[in-house]
Amino acid sequence: MLDIFKKKDKKKDDGVIVLRKTEPGMCGGTDATQDTRAPKTVESKDIKLFEVSTRLNGYSRQREGEKETLGFISAFASPAGDGTFLYLAKQEGLRRGTAVSSWALIKENVLPALADLVAECDLAKNNGFHSTTHGLPENFGGSVNIEYGSGEKISFSNNQSVMVPYEAGKKIAAFFEAAMKKEKVKLPDIDDLTVIRFEENRENGGYTRAELTFCEDGTAVNRKESRYDGPAVYESEKPVDAETVGQIKKNVTENGVFAWEKLPCSKYKYGSDKKMTFVFRGGEEIAVSGGKQVPYELRDGFFNVELEMTTKH
């Protein structure tokens, strides 16, 4: 009996307090928790992942005559070798609209400076608070997730109310815009791409291998080999039209896939091991593994090419 109670006490002692909980079967309602162990200050400057996606409440600024009022930002930063991978999307004005986005792989490590900005904006103030209101048609708030090499973390979210101050959002956007103008890592030209190789090794011993070879006339040939649960191996060779080739190249370019090579892998593991290798005219190769730590908005960059090579052709 005593051992059982000790285990229960240990489980409860995780520091997480349930503030609100939706009743079973209830339509709508809010679930909210607070991690009382989440630090309110972080000393480390070793950022390993920076993700801030939030609406901004700039109504007072608009009333004061501010012309470029920000309504939304989504910012992502991650170490990439000795440099930094950056992504920023922002929407001007307070009405929901299309956010303008861009990414950059720069040579400089700007993450220590970004850590200083996190401290300056006091983003850890709301650390550990998470609230989800069910049934909302869209996210009226946002989320913050910042991870450090020390193991410290800043994490909070609210899909009903804005939790990132307007001034902090403006400073984050300005920081990213300035950083993305710094010297960039030179990446291969998409027009020099000659071959894409895809490989997936599944846990049951099955695999899929595909090779997309680009032709001088703008078309391509896709060769595929697969094995599933049994010993049978299936092979195919199909032509790929110029329009599809153009879409594949556009997808790779817009999502910055060539810049993913030195990004860390996500901590979330999937049921198979995937890799895509890009081969260029001069013999250079870039290998990108599946599950890279990339912004949510860019994650289809890998999947869309995989889909074309393994399912559609």
C-alpha positions in Angstrom: 0.0 0.0 0.0 2.7 2.4 0.9 4.6 1.8 -2.3 1.5 2.4 -4.4 0.9 5.8 -2.7 4.5 6.8 -3.2 4.2 6.1 -7.0 1.1 8.2 -7.1 2.7 11.1 -5.3 5.6 11.0 -7.6 3.4 11.1 -10.6 1.5 14.1 -9.2 4.7 15.9 -8.4 5.4 16.8 -12.0 4.6 20.5 -11.4 1.7 20.6 -13.8 -1.5 22.1 -12.4 -4.8 21.6 -14.3 -6.5 25.0 -14.3 -9.5 24.1 -16.5 -10.6 20.9 -18.0 -13.4 20.2 -20.5 -16.0 17.7 -19.2 -16.2 14.4 -21.2 -18.6 14.8 -24.1 -18.9 18.5 -23.7 -19.0 20.6 -26.9 -16.5 23.5 -26.7 -14.9 24.6 -23.5 -11.3 25.3 -22.5 -8.5 23.0 -21.3 -5.7 24.9 -19.5 -2.6 23.8 -17.6 0.3 25.5 -15.8 3.7 24.0 -15.4 4.8 25.4 -12.1 8.4 24.2 -12.7 8.8 26.2 -15.9 11.5 28.8 -15.3 10.6 32.5 -15.6 14.2 33.4 -16.5 16.7 31.5 -18.7 20.4 32.2 -18.4 21.5 30.1 -21.4 22.2 31.7 -24.7 22.6 28.4 -26.5 19.3 28.3 -28.5 18.8 25.0 -30.3 15.3 25.8 -31.5 13.3 29.1 -31.7 9.6 29.0 -32.8 7.2 31.9 -32.3 3.9 32.0 -34.2 1.4 34.5 -32.9 -1.2 37.1 -33.8 -0.4 40.6 -32.5 -2.8 43.0 -31.0 -1.9 46.3 -32.6 -5.3 48.1 -32.4 -3.9 50.8 -30.1 -0.9 51.4 -32.4 -3.3 51.7 -35.4 -5.4 54.3 -33.5 -2.2 56.2 -32.8 -1.5 56.4 -36.5 1.1 53.7 -36.9 1.1 53.0 -40.6 2.8 49.5 -40.7 0.8 47.7 -38.0 1.7 44.0 -37.7 -1.1 41.6 -37.3 0.8 38.2 -37.3 4.3 36.8 -37.3 5.8 33.3 -37.5 9.5 33.1 -36.8 11.8 30.1 -36.8 15.5 29.8 -36.1 17.8 26.8 -35.8 21.5 26.2 -35.9 22.7 24.9 -39.2 26.4 23.8 -39.0 28.3 27.0 -38.0 25.5 29.2 -39.4 21.8 29.8 -38.8 18.7 28.8 -40.7 16.0 31.5 -40.4 12.3 31.7 -41.5 10.0 34.6 -41.1 6.3 35.1 -42.1 4.5 38.3 -41.3 1.2 39.9 -42.1 0.7 43.6 -42.2 -2.6 45.0 -40.8 -5.0 43.6 -38.3 -7.3 41.7 -40.6 -6.5 38.0 -41.3 -4.8 37.8 -44.7 -2.0 36.1 -46.5 1.4 36.3 -44.7 4.5 37.2 -46.7 7.3 34.7 -45.9 11.0 34.1 -46.7 13.8 32.0 -45.5 17.6 32.3 -45.4 20.7 30.2 -44.5 23.3 32.6 -43.2 26.9 32.1 -42.3 26.7 33.8 -38.9 25.5 32.3 -35.7 23.0 34.9 -34.6 21.4 32.6 -31.9 23.2 34.2 -28.9 21.9 37.6 -30.0 18.5 36.1 -30.4 18.7 34.7 -26.8 19.4 38.3 -25.6 16.3 39.5 -27.4 14.3 36.7 -25.8 15.4 37.9 -22.4 14.8 41.6 -23.3 11.2 40.8 -24.3 10.7 38.7 -21.2 9.2 35.8 -23.2 9.7 33.4 -20.3 7.1 35.4 -18.3 4.2 33.1 -19.4 6.4 30.0 -19.5 4.5 26.7 -18.8 1.0 28.0 -19.5 -1.1 26.2 -22.2 -4.7 26.8 -23.0 -6.8 25.3 -25.8 -10.4 26.5 -26.4 -12.2 23.9 -28.5 -14.3 24.8 -31.5 -12.6 28.0 -32.5 -12.6 28.6 -36.3 -9.0 29.8 -36.2 -6.1 30.5 -33.8 -6.7 33.9 -32.3 -3.6 33.7 -30.1 -0.4 31.7 -30.8 2.4 29.6 -29.4 6.1 30.0 -28.3 8.6 27.2 -28.2 12.2 27.9 -27.4 14.7 25.2 -26.6 18.2 25.6 -25.2 21.3 23.4 -25.1 21.2 23.6 -21.3 17.9 21.7 -21.4 15.9 24.8 -20.4 12.8 25.5 -22.4 10.3 28.3 -22.9 6.9 26.9 -23.9 3.4 28.5 -23.8 0.3 28.7 -26.0 -3.2 30.0 -26.1 -5.5 29.7 -29.2 -8.0 32.2 -27.8 -5.9 35.2 -26.6 -2.7 36.9 -27.7 0.1 36.3 -25.1 3.1 37.9 -27.0 3.2 41.7 -26.5 2.9 43.7 -29.7 6.3 45.4 -29.1 8.0 42.0 -28.6 6.5 40.8 -31.9 7.8 43.9 -33.7 11.3 43.4 -32.3 11.4 39.7 -33.3 10.3 40.5 -36.8 12.9 43.3 -37.1 15.6 41.0 -35.7 14.9 38.3 -38.3 14.6 40.8 -41.2 18.1 42.3 -40.3 19.6 38.8 -39.8 18.4 37.5 -43.1 20.3 40.3 -44.9 23.6 39.0 -43.5 26.0 37.0 -45.7 24.3 33.8 -46.9 25.6 30.3 -47.4 26.0 29.7 -51.2 23.7 26.9 -52.3 23.7 25.1 -55.7 21.5 26.4 -58.5 18.3 24.5 -59.1 19.0 24.5 -62.8 22.2 22.5 -62.2 20.2 19.7 -60.6 20.5 16.4 -62.6 19.2 13.6 -60.3 17.2 13.2 -57.2 17.5 9.9 -55.3 15.0 8.9 -52.7 15.5 6.0 -50.2 13.2 4.7 -47.5 14.0 1.8 -45.2 11.0 0.5 -43.2 11.1 -1.3 -39.9 9.7 -4.5 -41.3 12.7 -4.8 -43.7 10.8 -3.4 -46.7 12.2 -0.5 -48.7 11.5 2.0 -51.5 14.2 3.4 -53.7 13.5 5.9 -56.5 15.7 7.9 -58.9 14.4 10.9 -60.8 16.7 11.8 -63.7 16.2 15.1 -65.4 16.4 15.3 -69.2 17.7 18.2 -71.4 14.2 18.8 -72.8 12.8 19.7 -69.3 11.2 16.3 -68.7 12.4 13.5 -66.5 12.4 9.7 -66.0 11.5 8.2 -62.6 12.8 4.7 -61.8 11.4 3.0 -58.7 12.1 -0.3 -56.8 10.1 -1.4 -53.8 9.8 -4.3 -51.4 7.0 -4.6 -48.9 6.1 -7.5 -46.4 7.1 -10.3 -48.7 10.2 -11.2 -50.8 8.8 -9.8 -54.0 10.5 -6.8 -55.5 8.5 -4.4 -57.7 10.2 -2.2 -60.3 8.9 0.5 -62.6 10.1 3.2 -65.0 7.9 6.1 -65.9 8.2 9.4 -67.8 7.6 12.7 -65.9 6.3 15.6 -67.9 7.9 19.1 -68.0 5.1 20.7 -66.0 5.6 18.2 -63.1 9.4 18.7 -63.2 8.8 22.4 -63.0 6.6 22.0 -59.9 9.2 19.7 -58.2 11.9 22.3 -58.8 9.7 25.1 -57.6 8.8 23.1 -54.4 12.4 22.5 -53.6 13.4 26.1 -54.2 10.5 27.8 -52.3 10.9 25.4 -49.3 14.6 25.8 -49.1 15.3 22.1 -49.2 18.9 22.5 -50.3 19.5 24.4 -47.0 18.2 21.6 -44.8 21.3 19.4 -44.9 23.0 20.7 -41.7 19.8 21.3 -39.8 19.3 19.1 -36.7 16.8 16.2 -36.9 13.5 16.6 -35.1 13.1 14.8 -31.8 9.9 13.2 -33.1 10.7 9.9 -34.7 8.7 8.2 -37.5 8.2 4.5 -38.5 10.8 4.6 -41.3 14.2 6.0 -42.3 14.1 8.3 -45.3 16.8 10.2 -47.2 16.8 12.3 -50.3 20.0 13.0 -52.2 20.3 15.8 -54.8 23.0 15.4 -57.4 24.2 18.4 -59.4 25.9 18.8 -62.8 29.4 19.4 -61.3 29.2 16.2 -59.2 28.2 18.0 -55.9 25.7 16.2 -53.7 23.4 17.4 -50.9 21.8 14.7 -48.7 18.7 15.5 -46.7 17.3 13.0 -44.2 13.6 12.8 -43.4 12.4 14.4 -40.2 14.6 17.5 -40.3 13.9 20.3 -37.8 12.2 22.8 -40.1 9.4 25.4 -39.9 5.9 23.9 -40.1 5.2 26.0 -43.2 8.2 24.4 -45.1 7.7 20.7 -44.1 6.0 19.7 -47.3 9.2 20.5 -49.2 10.4 16.9 -48.6 7.1 15.2 -48.6 5.9 16.7 -51.9 9.0 15.4 -53.8 8.7 12.0 -52.1 5.0 11.8 -53.2 5.9 12.4 -56.8 8.7 9.9 -56.8 7.1 7.1 -54.9 3.3 7.3 -55.3 2.4 9.3 -58.4 5.1 8.0 -60.7 
